[in-house]
Amino acid sequence: MTGPVVGGGLTVARIAACLGLLVAGAVVGAAGWLALDLWFPGGLLLALAALLGLFLGGRIALGGGIGVGAAAAGWFLSYVLLSAPRSEGDFLLTSSGISLYAYLLGGTVLAVICATVRGPYDRPVPALRPRG
């Protein structure tokens, strides 16, 4: 039993684009996590702006929420890997500041908004008919 396919079927190009967005999400996420504490209000805003661009670009590139999901999975994967304790016993990411939680909540909200919003790029472009 299959339902309607939203945004096209699974092709090799779509799978490759999803994997590329997963890697891009991990890279943007790691850069955002590391820049977060360097400049507190500016680093948070810069990291959230980068996430918004990545999520919206993934939505437009794949024509649906699957692009946002792949980028968000990579972003969250970078959080899990960077917050795991290292063998020396310390953490790369500390949870001492509010900026970490603001980035987690803000990134989640941006991912949900980008995955559910409908824009002009979601509807088919009508064919132009000459008047006459």
C-alpha positions, 0 to 999 in steps of 0.5 A: 500500500503506497500513498501519494508521493509528495515532491517527486519519487525517490531517485538516485539524485534525491538520495544523493541530495539528502545525503549532501544535506545531511553532511551540510547540516553536520558541518553547519551545526558544528560551526554553529556550536563552536561559534556560539560561545565566542560572541554571545548574542552575535554568535547565536544570531549568526548560527541561527541565520546559517541554520535558516539558510540551510533549512530553507535551501534544503526545502527549496532544493528538494521541493518538500520537507524531506530536505529540511529533515535531512539537514536537521538530522545532520545538525542534531547529529553534530550536537550529539557527537560534540556533546559526548564526553571525550576519553579525557573526561571533558566535554567539547560543548558545555551546557553552562550557558543559556546560549546552548539551549537557545540554539537547540530550541531556536534550531528546532523551531526553525526546522519545524517552520521550514518543514511546514511552511508553504511558499510559491516554490511548492506549487506547480508553475502554470504554463503560459498561454498566449492571449488571443 
